[in-house]
């Protein structure tokens, strides 16, 4: 993989990160570190050949999917949504992304998502809880089985209980090697669903 000069212009153009989306306490050094981590995770997992993904949601929820199950990734940082697109597409998932709660809800209303992976702080904990509650309500209203996972950098233990009480199926703290942990969790769900389909 070629070396890339990770300057401000590159980050803004390629990862669609703007000053409005980047928290004030997140420095360019922090972003560079995250990008280096992404490259290392991809190398370790031999995921260099990126599988194409669709970025547009289907207008008709009953329309048959052309690729694998659909997953919605929600995070207010473009660097994270890009990373998760790369990783999760390797599980033959069709990845859509959103960076704010209203767009995420609108996407969910237009498509049958088998999975959702969402950051809790988008940009605050309050918005994350609102989104989690709303997505679970929509899934029940549409009578679809959607696995919802919450990821967060917060170490507060009570947050996990609060998320699960609002309908989260799993909770993952963004600590060391959280990308690999998320991939393992999602792999388990995807493989289990495939086995269920074969049995059916």
Rosetta constraint file for C-alpha pairs under 8 A:
AtomPair CA 5 CA 10 HARMONIC 7.49 0.50
AtomPair CA 6 CA 10 HARMONIC 5.88 0.50
AtomPair CA 6 CA 11 HARMONIC 6.48 0.50
AtomPair CA 6 CA 32 HARMONIC 6.54 0.50
AtomPair CA 7 CA 11 HARMONIC 6.36 0.50
AtomPair CA 7 CA 28 HARMONIC 7.94 0.50
AtomPair CA 8 CA 12 HARMONIC 6.17 0.50
AtomPair CA 8 CA 28 HARMONIC 7.40 0.50
AtomPair CA 9 CA 13 HARMONIC 6.04 0.50
AtomPair CA 10 CA 14 HARMONIC 5.65 0.50
AtomPair CA 10 CA 15 HARMONIC 7.60 0.50
AtomPair CA 11 CA 15 HARMONIC 5.32 0.50
AtomPair CA 11 CA 16 HARMONIC 6.80 0.50
AtomPair CA 11 CA 17 HARMONIC 6.07 0.50
AtomPair CA 12 CA 16 HARMONIC 4.89 0.50
AtomPair CA 12 CA 17 HARMONIC 4.56 0.50
AtomPair CA 12 CA 18 HARMONIC 5.64 0.50
AtomPair CA 13 CA 17 HARMONIC 7.29 0.50
AtomPair CA 15 CA 78 HARMONIC 5.61 0.50
AtomPair CA 15 CA 79 HARMONIC 5.90 0.50
AtomPair CA 15 CA 82 HARMONIC 6.95 0.50
AtomPair CA 16 CA 78 HARMONIC 5.97 0.50
AtomPair CA 17 CA 21 HARMONIC 6.29 0.50
AtomPair CA 17 CA 22 HARMONIC 6.88 0.50
AtomPair CA 17 CA 77 HARMONIC 6.93 0.50
AtomPair CA 17 CA 78 HARMONIC 5.47 0.50
AtomPair CA 17 CA 79 HARMONIC 7.20 0.50
AtomPair CA 18 CA 22 HARMONIC 6.39 0.50
AtomPair CA 19 CA 23 HARMONIC 7.74 0.50
AtomPair CA 21 CA 76 HARMONIC 6.41 0.50
AtomPair CA 21 CA 77 HARMONIC 6.27 0.50
AtomPair CA 21 CA 78 HARMONIC 7.97 0.50
AtomPair CA 22 CA 26 HARMONIC 6.59 0.50
AtomPair CA 22 CA 77 HARMONIC 6.58 0.50
AtomPair CA 26 CA 30 HARMONIC 6.16 0.50
AtomPair CA 26 CA 31 HARMONIC 7.36 0.50
AtomPair CA 27 CA 31 HARMONIC 6.55 0.50
AtomPair CA 28 CA 32 HARMONIC 6.15 0.50
AtomPair CA 29 CA 33 HARMONIC 6.19 0.50
AtomPair CA 30 CA 34 HARMONIC 6.32 0.50
AtomPair CA 31 CA 35 HARMONIC 6.21 0.50
AtomPair CA 31 CA 79 HARMONIC 7.72 0.50
AtomPair CA 32 CA 36 HARMONIC 6.18 0.50
AtomPair CA 33 CA 37 HARMONIC 6.22 0.50
AtomPair CA 34 CA 38 HARMONIC 6.28 0.50
AtomPair CA 34 CA 79 HARMONIC 7.84 0.50
AtomPair CA 35 CA 39 HARMONIC 6.41 0.50
AtomPair CA 35 CA 79 HARMONIC 7.35 0.50
AtomPair CA 36 CA 40 HARMONIC 6.30 0.50
AtomPair CA 37 CA 41 HARMONIC 6.18 0.50
AtomPair CA 38 CA 42 HARMONIC 6.27 0.50
AtomPair CA 38 CA 83 HARMONIC 6.34 0.50
AtomPair CA 39 CA 43 HARMONIC 6.18 0.50
AtomPair CA 40 CA 44 HARMONIC 6.09 0.50
AtomPair CA 41 CA 45 HARMONIC 6.18 0.50
AtomPair CA 41 CA 179 HARMONIC 7.27 0.50
AtomPair CA 41 CA 180 HARMONIC 7.16 0.50
AtomPair CA 42 CA 46 HARMONIC 5.94 0.50
AtomPair CA 42 CA 47 HARMONIC 4.98 0.50
AtomPair CA 42 CA 48 HARMONIC 6.24 0.50
AtomPair CA 42 CA 87 HARMONIC 7.38 0.50
AtomPair CA 43 CA 47 HARMONIC 6.30 0.50
AtomPair CA 43 CA 48 HARMONIC 6.60 0.50
AtomPair CA 47 CA 87 HARMONIC 7.45 0.50
AtomPair CA 47 CA 90 HARMONIC 7.07 0.50
AtomPair CA 50 CA 86 HARMONIC 6.42 0.50
AtomPair CA 50 CA 89 HARMONIC 7.61 0.50
AtomPair CA 50 CA 90 HARMONIC 7.40 0.50
AtomPair CA 51 CA 86 HARMONIC 7.75 0.50
AtomPair CA 51 CA 89 HARMONIC 6.06 0.50
AtomPair CA 51 CA 90 HARMONIC 6.50 0.50
AtomPair CA 51 CA 92 HARMONIC 7.92 0.50
AtomPair CA 52 CA 89 HARMONIC 7.55 0.50
AtomPair CA 53 CA 85 HARMONIC 7.99 0.50
AtomPair CA 53 CA 89 HARMONIC 6.72 0.50
AtomPair CA 53 CA 94 HARMONIC 5.62 0.50
AtomPair CA 53 CA 95 HARMONIC 6.00 0.50
AtomPair CA 54 CA 94 HARMONIC 6.21 0.50
AtomPair CA 54 CA 95 HARMONIC 6.43 0.50
AtomPair CA 54 CA 96 HARMONIC 6.84 0.50
AtomPair CA 55 CA 95 HARMONIC 6.81 0.50
AtomPair CA 55 CA 96 HARMONIC 5.18 0.50
AtomPair CA 55 CA 97 HARMONIC 7.22 0.50
AtomPair CA 56 CA 96 HARMONIC 6.94 0.50
AtomPair CA 57 CA 96 HARMONIC 7.14 0.50
AtomPair CA 57 CA 107 HARMONIC 6.33 0.50
AtomPair CA 57 CA 110 HARMONIC 6.63 0.50
AtomPair CA 57 CA 111 HARMONIC 6.23 0.50
AtomPair CA 58 CA 63 HARMONIC 7.56 0.50
AtomPair CA 58 CA 110 HARMONIC 6.32 0.50
AtomPair CA 58 CA 111 HARMONIC 5.83 0.50
AtomPair CA 59 CA 110 HARMONIC 5.45 0.50
AtomPair CA 59 CA 111 HARMONIC 6.93 0.50
AtomPair CA 60 CA 110 HARMONIC 6.56 0.50
AtomPair CA 60 CA 111 HARMONIC 6.93 0.50
AtomPair CA 61 CA 110 HARMONIC 5.86 0.50
AtomPair CA 61 CA 111 HARMONIC 4.76 0.50
AtomPair CA 61 CA 112 HARMONIC 5.75 0.50
AtomPair CA 62 CA 112 HARMONIC 7.90 0.50
AtomPair CA 65 CA 69 HARMONIC 7.35 0.50
AtomPair CA 67 CA 92 HARMONIC 7.42 0.50
AtomPair CA 67 CA 93 HARMONIC 7.39 0.50
AtomPair CA 67 CA 94 HARMONIC 6.38 0.50
AtomPair CA 68 CA 92 HARMONIC 5.32 0.50
AtomPair CA 68 CA 93 HARMONIC 4.82 0.50
AtomPair CA 68 CA 94 HARMONIC 5.57 0.50
AtomPair CA 69 CA 92 HARMONIC 7.55 0.50
AtomPair CA 69 CA 93 HARMONIC 5.21 0.50
AtomPair CA 69 CA 94 HARMONIC 5.86 0.50
AtomPair CA 69 CA 113 HARMONIC 7.22 0.50
AtomPair CA 69 CA 114 HARMONIC 5.99 0.50
AtomPair CA 69 CA 115 HARMONIC 7.97 0.50
AtomPair CA 70 CA 93 HARMONIC 5.78 0.50
AtomPair CA 70 CA 94 HARMONIC 4.57 0.50
AtomPair CA 70 CA 95 HARMONIC 6.01 0.50
AtomPair CA 70 CA 96 HARMONIC 7.45 0.50
AtomPair CA 70 CA 112 HARMONIC 7.10 0.50
AtomPair CA 70 CA 113 HARMONIC 4.93 0.50
AtomPair CA 70 CA 114 HARMONIC 5.62 0.50
AtomPair CA 70 CA 115 HARMONIC 6.67 0.50
AtomPair CA 71 CA 93 HARMONIC 6.47 0.50
AtomPair CA 71 CA 94 HARMONIC 6.03 0.50
AtomPair CA 71 CA 95 HARMONIC 5.10 0.50
AtomPair CA 71 CA 96 HARMONIC 6.23 0.50
AtomPair CA 71 CA 113 HARMONIC 5.44 0.50
AtomPair CA 71 CA 114 HARMONIC 5.99 0.50
AtomPair CA 71 CA 115 HARMONIC 4.61 0.50
AtomPair CA 71 CA 116 HARMONIC 5.44 0.50
AtomPair CA 71 CA 117 HARMONIC 7.51 0.50
AtomPair CA 72 CA 95 HARMONIC 6.07 0.50
AtomPair CA 72 CA 96 HARMONIC 4.91 0.50
AtomPair CA 72 CA 97 HARMONIC 5.61 0.50
AtomPair CA 72 CA 98 HARMONIC 7.43 0.50
AtomPair CA 72 CA 104 HARMONIC 7.82 0.50
AtomPair CA 72 CA 108 HARMONIC 7.85 0.50
AtomPair CA 72 CA 113 HARMONIC 6.69 0.50
AtomPair CA 72 CA 115 HARMONIC 6.43 0.50
AtomPair CA 72 CA 116 HARMONIC 4.71 0.50
AtomPair CA 72 CA 117 HARMONIC 6.32 0.50
AtomPair CA 72 CA 118 HARMONIC 7.93 0.50
AtomPair CA 73 CA 81 HARMONIC 6.58 0.50
AtomPair CA 73 CA 84 HARMONIC 7.37 0.50
AtomPair CA 73 CA 85 HARMONIC 7.91 0.50
AtomPair CA 73 CA 95 HARMONIC 7.17 0.50
AtomPair CA 73 CA 96 HARMONIC 6.21 0.50
AtomPair CA 73 CA 97 HARMONIC 4.69 0.50
AtomPair CA 73 CA 98 HARMONIC 6.27 0.50
AtomPair CA 73 CA 116 HARMONIC 5.91 0.50
AtomPair CA 73 CA 117 HARMONIC 4.91 0.50
AtomPair CA 73 CA 118 HARMONIC 5.71 0.50
AtomPair CA 74 CA 81 HARMONIC 7.08 0.50
AtomPair CA 74 CA 97 HARMONIC 5.85 0.50
AtomPair CA 74 CA 98 HARMONIC 4.85 0.50
AtomPair CA 74 CA 99 HARMONIC 5.62 0.50
AtomPair CA 74 CA 100 HARMONIC 7.09 0.50
AtomPair CA 74 CA 101 HARMONIC 7.84 0.50
AtomPair CA 74 CA 104 HARMONIC 6.84 0.50
AtomPair CA 74 CA 116 HARMONIC 7.71 0.50
AtomPair CA 74 CA 117 HARMONIC 6.32 0.50
AtomPair CA 74 CA 118 HARMONIC 4.45 0.50
AtomPair CA 74 CA 119 HARMONIC 6.11 0.50
AtomPair CA 75 CA 80 HARMONIC 6.68 0.50
AtomPair CA 75 CA 81 HARMONIC 6.12 0.50
AtomPair CA 75 CA 97 HARMONIC 7.94 0.50
AtomPair CA 75 CA 98 HARMONIC 6.57 0.50
AtomPair CA 75 CA 99 HARMONIC 5.00 0.50
AtomPair CA 75 CA 100 HARMONIC 7.10 0.50
AtomPair CA 75 CA 118 HARMONIC 6.06 0.50
AtomPair CA 75 CA 119 HARMONIC 5.18 0.50
AtomPair CA 75 CA 122 HARMONIC 6.31 0.50
AtomPair CA 76 CA 98 HARMONIC 7.58 0.50
AtomPair CA 76 CA 99 HARMONIC 4.21 0.50
AtomPair CA 76 CA 100 HARMONIC 6.02 0.50
AtomPair CA 76 CA 119 HARMONIC 7.87 0.50
AtomPair CA 76 CA 122 HARMONIC 5.45 0.50
AtomPair CA 76 CA 123 HARMONIC 6.49 0.50
AtomPair CA 77 CA 81 HARMONIC 6.61 0.50
AtomPair CA 77 CA 99 HARMONIC 6.80 0.50
AtomPair CA 78 CA 82 HARMONIC 6.02 0.50
AtomPair CA 78 CA 99 HARMONIC 7.37 0.50
AtomPair CA 79 CA 83 HARMONIC 6.23 0.50
AtomPair CA 80 CA 84 HARMONIC 6.17 0.50
AtomPair CA 81 CA 85 HARMONIC 6.07 0.50
AtomPair CA 81 CA 97 HARMONIC 6.41 0.50
AtomPair CA 81 CA 98 HARMONIC 7.82 0.50
AtomPair CA 81 CA 99 HARMONIC 7.96 0.50
AtomPair CA 82 CA 86 HARMONIC 6.43 0.50
AtomPair CA 83 CA 87 HARMONIC 6.34 0.50
AtomPair CA 84 CA 88 HARMONIC 5.70 0.50
AtomPair CA 85 CA 89 HARMONIC 5.84 0.50
AtomPair CA 85 CA 95 HARMONIC 6.06 0.50
AtomPair CA 85 CA 96 HARMONIC 7.85 0.50
AtomPair CA 85 CA 97 HARMONIC 7.81 0.50
AtomPair CA 86 CA 90 HARMONIC 6.97 0.50
AtomPair CA 87 CA 91 HARMONIC 7.71 0.50
AtomPair CA 87 CA 183 HARMONIC 7.11 0.50
AtomPair CA 88 CA 92 HARMONIC 7.37 0.50
AtomPair CA 88 CA 93 HARMONIC 6.21 0.50
AtomPair CA 88 CA 95 HARMONIC 7.20 0.50
AtomPair CA 88 CA 183 HARMONIC 6.95 0.50
AtomPair CA 89 CA 93 HARMONIC 5.02 0.50
AtomPair CA 89 CA 94 HARMONIC 6.39 0.50
AtomPair CA 89 CA 95 HARMONIC 6.43 0.50
AtomPair CA 91 CA 187 HARMONIC 6.77 0.50
AtomPair CA 91 CA 190 HARMONIC 7.62 0.50
AtomPair CA 97 CA 104 HARMONIC 7.87 0.50
AtomPair CA 98 CA 103 HARMONIC 6.22 0.50
AtomPair CA 98 CA 104 HARMONIC 5.45 0.50
AtomPair CA 99 CA 103 HARMONIC 7.41 0.50
AtomPair CA 99 CA 104 HARMONIC 7.47 0.50
AtomPair CA 99 CA 122 HARMONIC 7.64 0.50
AtomPair CA 100 CA 104 HARMONIC 6.31 0.50
AtomPair CA 100 CA 122 HARMONIC 6.49 0.50
AtomPair CA 101 CA 105 HARMONIC 6.20 0.50
AtomPair CA 101 CA 122 HARMONIC 7.37 0.50
AtomPair CA 101 CA 127 HARMONIC 7.14 0.50
AtomPair CA 101 CA 128 HARMONIC 7.73 0.50
AtomPair CA 101 CA 131 HARMONIC 6.00 0.50
AtomPair CA 102 CA 106 HARMONIC 6.26 0.50
AtomPair CA 103 CA 107 HARMONIC 6.15 0.50
AtomPair CA 104 CA 108 HARMONIC 6.18 0.50
AtomPair CA 105 CA 109 HARMONIC 6.26 0.50
AtomPair CA 105 CA 131 HARMONIC 7.43 0.50
AtomPair CA 105 CA 134 HARMONIC 7.59 0.50
AtomPair CA 105 CA 135 HARMONIC 6.87 0.50
AtomPair CA 106 CA 110 HARMONIC 6.60 0.50
AtomPair CA 107 CA 111 HARMONIC 6.47 0.50
AtomPair CA 108 CA 112 HARMONIC 7.01 0.50
AtomPair CA 108 CA 113 HARMONIC 6.87 0.50
AtomPair CA 108 CA 135 HARMONIC 7.40 0.50
AtomPair CA 108 CA 138 HARMONIC 7.94 0.50
AtomPair CA 109 CA 138 HARMONIC 7.48 0.50
AtomPair CA 112 CA 144 HARMONIC 7.23 0.50
AtomPair CA 113 CA 146 HARMONIC 6.24 0.50
AtomPair CA 114 CA 144 HARMONIC 7.91 0.50
AtomPair CA 114 CA 145 HARMONIC 6.50 0.50
AtomPair CA 114 CA 146 HARMONIC 4.68 0.50
AtomPair CA 114 CA 147 HARMONIC 6.28 0.50
AtomPair CA 115 CA 146 HARMONIC 5.19 0.50
AtomPair CA 115 CA 147 HARMONIC 4.65 0.50
AtomPair CA 115 CA 148 HARMONIC 5.80 0.50
AtomPair CA 115 CA 149 HARMONIC 7.86 0.50
AtomPair CA 116 CA 146 HARMONIC 7.11 0.50
AtomPair CA 116 CA 147 HARMONIC 6.21 0.50
AtomPair CA 116 CA 148 HARMONIC 4.66 0.50
AtomPair CA 116 CA 149 HARMONIC 6.11 0.50
AtomPair CA 117 CA 148 HARMONIC 5.97 0.50
AtomPair CA 117 CA 149 HARMONIC 4.77 0.50
AtomPair CA 117 CA 150 HARMONIC 5.90 0.50
AtomPair CA 117 CA 151 HARMONIC 7.20 0.50
AtomPair CA 118 CA 148 HARMONIC 7.68 0.50
AtomPair CA 118 CA 149 HARMONIC 6.32 0.50
AtomPair CA 118 CA 150 HARMONIC 5.06 0.50
AtomPair CA 118 CA 151 HARMONIC 6.09 0.50
AtomPair CA 119 CA 128 HARMONIC 7.05 0.50
AtomPair CA 119 CA 150 HARMONIC 5.71 0.50
AtomPair CA 119 CA 151 HARMONIC 4.83 0.50
AtomPair CA 119 CA 152 HARMONIC 5.55 0.50
AtomPair CA 120 CA 124 HARMONIC 7.26 0.50
AtomPair CA 120 CA 125 HARMONIC 5.63 0.50
AtomPair CA 120 CA 127 HARMONIC 7.59 0.50
AtomPair CA 120 CA 128 HARMONIC 4.37 0.50
AtomPair CA 120 CA 129 HARMONIC 6.90 0.50
AtomPair CA 120 CA 150 HARMONIC 6.28 0.50
AtomPair CA 120 CA 151 HARMONIC 6.34 0.50
AtomPair CA 120 CA 152 HARMONIC 5.66 0.50
AtomPair CA 121 CA 125 HARMONIC 4.55 0.50
AtomPair CA 121 CA 126 HARMONIC 7.61 0.50
AtomPair CA 121 CA 127 HARMONIC 7.02 0.50
AtomPair CA 121 CA 128 HARMONIC 5.60 0.50
AtomPair CA 121 CA 152 HARMONIC 6.99 0.50
AtomPair CA 122 CA 127 HARMONIC 6.10 0.50
AtomPair CA 122 CA 128 HARMONIC 5.81 0.50
AtomPair CA 123 CA 127 HARMONIC 6.96 0.50
AtomPair CA 123 CA 128 HARMONIC 7.74 0.50
AtomPair CA 124 CA 128 HARMONIC 6.59 0.50
AtomPair CA 125 CA 129 HARMONIC 6.31 0.50
AtomPair CA 126 CA 130 HARMONIC 6.31 0.50
AtomPair CA 127 CA 131 HARMONIC 6.14 0.50
AtomPair CA 128 CA 132 HARMONIC 6.13 0.50
AtomPair CA 129 CA 133 HARMONIC 6.13 0.50
AtomPair CA 129 CA 163 HARMONIC 7.20 0.50
AtomPair CA 129 CA 166 HARMONIC 7.60 0.50
AtomPair CA 130 CA 134 HARMONIC 6.14 0.50
AtomPair CA 131 CA 135 HARMONIC 6.04 0.50
AtomPair CA 132 CA 136 HARMONIC 6.26 0.50
AtomPair CA 132 CA 163 HARMONIC 7.68 0.50
AtomPair CA 132 CA 166 HARMONIC 6.71 0.50
AtomPair CA 132 CA 167 HARMONIC 7.15 0.50
AtomPair CA 132 CA 168 HARMONIC 7.28 0.50
AtomPair CA 133 CA 137 HARMONIC 6.26 0.50
AtomPair CA 133 CA 166 HARMONIC 5.62 0.50
AtomPair CA 133 CA 167 HARMONIC 6.92 0.50
AtomPair CA 134 CA 138 HARMONIC 6.18 0.50
AtomPair CA 135 CA 139 HARMONIC 6.14 0.50
AtomPair CA 136 CA 140 HARMONIC 6.31 0.50
AtomPair CA 136 CA 166 HARMONIC 7.71 0.50
AtomPair CA 136 CA 167 HARMONIC 6.08 0.50
AtomPair CA 137 CA 141 HARMONIC 6.12 0.50
AtomPair CA 138 CA 142 HARMONIC 6.02 0.50
AtomPair CA 139 CA 143 HARMONIC 5.88 0.50
AtomPair CA 139 CA 144 HARMONIC 5.28 0.50
AtomPair CA 139 CA 145 HARMONIC 6.71 0.50
AtomPair CA 139 CA 146 HARMONIC 6.41 0.50
AtomPair CA 140 CA 144 HARMONIC 6.43 0.50
AtomPair CA 140 CA 145 HARMONIC 7.90 0.50
AtomPair CA 147 CA 168 HARMONIC 7.64 0.50
AtomPair CA 147 CA 169 HARMONIC 5.99 0.50
AtomPair CA 148 CA 167 HARMONIC 7.53 0.50
AtomPair CA 148 CA 168 HARMONIC 5.22 0.50
AtomPair CA 148 CA 169 HARMONIC 5.39 0.50
AtomPair CA 148 CA 170 HARMONIC 6.88 0.50
AtomPair CA 149 CA 168 HARMONIC 5.67 0.50
AtomPair CA 149 CA 169 HARMONIC 5.71 0.50
AtomPair CA 149 CA 170 HARMONIC 4.78 0.50
AtomPair CA 149 CA 171 HARMONIC 5.72 0.50
AtomPair CA 149 CA 172 HARMONIC 7.60 0.50
AtomPair CA 150 CA 163 HARMONIC 7.41 0.50
AtomPair CA 150 CA 168 HARMONIC 6.62 0.50
AtomPair CA 150 CA 170 HARMONIC 6.44 0.50
AtomPair CA 150 CA 171 HARMONIC 4.87 0.50
AtomPair CA 150 CA 172 HARMONIC 6.24 0.50
AtomPair CA 151 CA 171 HARMONIC 5.96 0.50
AtomPair CA 151 CA 172 HARMONIC 4.77 0.50
AtomPair CA 151 CA 173 HARMONIC 5.64 0.50
AtomPair CA 151 CA 174 HARMONIC 6.46 0.50
AtomPair CA 152 CA 172 HARMONIC 6.64 0.50
AtomPair CA 152 CA 173 HARMONIC 5.10 0.50
AtomPair CA 152 CA 174 HARMONIC 5.52 0.50
AtomPair CA 153 CA 173 HARMONIC 5.54 0.50
AtomPair CA 153 CA 174 HARMONIC 4.62 0.50
AtomPair CA 153 CA 175 HARMONIC 6.89 0.50
AtomPair CA 154 CA 173 HARMONIC 6.84 0.50
AtomPair CA 154 CA 174 HARMONIC 7.71 0.50
AtomPair CA 155 CA 173 HARMONIC 6.96 0.50
AtomPair CA 156 CA 160 HARMONIC 7.91 0.50
AtomPair CA 157 CA 161 HARMONIC 7.44 0.50
AtomPair CA 158 CA 162 HARMONIC 6.35 0.50
AtomPair CA 159 CA 163 HARMONIC 6.12 0.50
AtomPair CA 160 CA 164 HARMONIC 6.25 0.50
AtomPair CA 160 CA 171 HARMONIC 6.14 0.50
AtomPair CA 161 CA 165 HARMONIC 6.08 0.50
AtomPair CA 162 CA 166 HARMONIC 6.40 0.50
AtomPair CA 163 CA 167 HARMONIC 6.53 0.50
AtomPair CA 163 CA 168 HARMONIC 5.47 0.50
AtomPair CA 163 CA 171 HARMONIC 7.56 0.50
AtomPair CA 164 CA 168 HARMONIC 4.46 0.50
AtomPair CA 164 CA 169 HARMONIC 6.48 0.50
AtomPair CA 164 CA 170 HARMONIC 7.26 0.50
AtomPair CA 164 CA 171 HARMONIC 7.74 0.50
AtomPair CA 172 CA 178 HARMONIC 7.44 0.50
AtomPair CA 172 CA 182 HARMONIC 7.38 0.50
AtomPair CA 173 CA 178 HARMONIC 7.05 0.50
AtomPair CA 174 CA 178 HARMONIC 5.26 0.50
AtomPair CA 177 CA 181 HARMONIC 6.49 0.50
AtomPair CA 178 CA 182 HARMONIC 6.05 0.50
AtomPair CA 179 CA 183 HARMONIC 6.25 0.50
AtomPair CA 180 CA 184 HARMONIC 6.21 0.50
AtomPair CA 181 CA 185 HARMONIC 6.22 0.50
AtomPair CA 182 CA 186 HARMONIC 6.11 0.50
AtomPair CA 183 CA 187 HARMONIC 5.91 0.50
AtomPair CA 184 CA 188 HARMONIC 6.27 0.50
AtomPair CA 185 CA 189 HARMONIC 6.60 0.50
AtomPair CA 186 CA 190 HARMONIC 6.09 0.50
AtomPair CA 187 CA 191 HARMONIC 6.00 0.50
AtomPair CA 188 CA 192 HARMONIC 6.04 0.50
AtomPair CA 189 CA 193 HARMONIC 6.17 0.50
AtomPair CA 190 CA 194 HARMONIC 6.24 0.50
AtomPair CA 191 CA 195 HARMONIC 6.27 0.50
AtomPair CA 192 CA 196 HARMONIC 6.26 0.50
AtomPair CA 193 CA 197 HARMONIC 6.25 0.50
AtomPair CA 194 CA 198 HARMONIC 6.30 0.50
AtomPair CA 195 CA 199 HARMONIC 6.16 0.50
AtomPair CA 196 CA 200 HARMONIC 6.10 0.50
